[in-house]
Amino acid sequence: MDQEVIENGCQQVEPLSAYNDDHGGVIVEMTEPMDPKVFDVVLGISLSQWRQQGKRGVWIKLPIELVNLVETAVKAGFKYHHAEPTYLMLVYWIPETASSIPANASHRLLVVQEKSGRLKGMGVWKIPTGVVEQGEDIFKTAVREVKEETGIEAEFMEVLAFRQSHKLFFGKSDLLFVCLLRPLSFDIQKQESEIEAAQWMPFEEYAAQPFVQKHEPYKYITDICLAKVDKHYAGFSPVPVTSFFGDQLSYFYLNSQDLNQQNSTYHPTPPAKKNKKNK
């Protein structure tokens, strides 16, 4: 875009391409090179439009290749939010009120892009998934699939939620379990046959994806994760049990956190002493 044409007003300047986040703001992902002077003009027009639309927070994701635009954005009022090896995230609060923009993410998700399936080629980052093998326990499946897809060693913590659907694969019912794992390693080695890309992603960035915000199951997963981070949500941990009908070991999934708290505070009332006169 020619700077002289813009300054002379001979060409209408389009605002920056952006999509809405889930909190009344917008997200801009810069991908194409731009002259800083042109960026300054376009950014000013964009901010004016977003202000008129009542937008709140403005996020600009700048890849390291476009670092020459950082100074322009900062002079316009943007502040650093967080940085990753491949990009810098800047943020701007529009309303004349105290900013409610969250601090830099302290929690990250291990996410992947698949080479096959319905999300192939859509650029959607999702949590690793997989299918339980015959005779395999749920928690073992979660650990195995994460290892296979990303090379990350992990320890199973909890089942956070599950979804039941009917008439899916070959007309059969299906159960999907959302599991929480604790990483034991961090060096990603993606599975070449099935995974296009894998990375550790700030939770806020994962949750801001239009696909995640649009589809209810994914939105619920983000809400559950936030509740878990805030320690307001307890999932189900596997407890090994044996049955009266046999010695084979199985696993009972329960909320051990609340159960242990209940056991520690429960003091049954001792039986009342019988009155000897009533004997």
Sequence and secondary structure as in RCSB ss.txt:
>XXXX:A:sequence
MDQEVIENGCQQVEPLSAYNDDHGGVIVEMTEPMDPKVFDVVLGISLSQWRQQGKRGVWIKLPIELVNLVETAVK
AGFKYHHAEPTYLMLVYWIPETASSIPANASHRLLVVQEKSGRLKGMGVWKIPTGVVEQGEDIFKTAVREVKEET
GIEAEFMEVLAFRQSHKLFFGKSDLLFVCLLRPLSFDIQKQESEIEAAQWMPFEEYAAQPFVQKHEPYKYITDIC
LAKVDKHYAGFSPVPVTSFFGDQLSYFYLNSQDLNQQNSTYHPTPPAKKNKKNK
>XXXX:A:secstr
  HHHHHTT S       EE TTS EEEE  S   HHHHHHHHHHHHHHHHHTT  EEEEEEEGGGGGGHHHHHH
TT EEEEEETTEEEEEEE SSS      S   EEEEEEESSSTTTTTT  B       TT  HHHHHHHHHHHHH
   EEEEEEEEEEEE S GGG  EEEEEEEEEES       TTTEEEEEEEEHHHHHT HHHHHSHHHHHHHHHH
HHHHTT    BEEEEEEETTEEEEEEEEE HHHHHHHHHH          GGG 
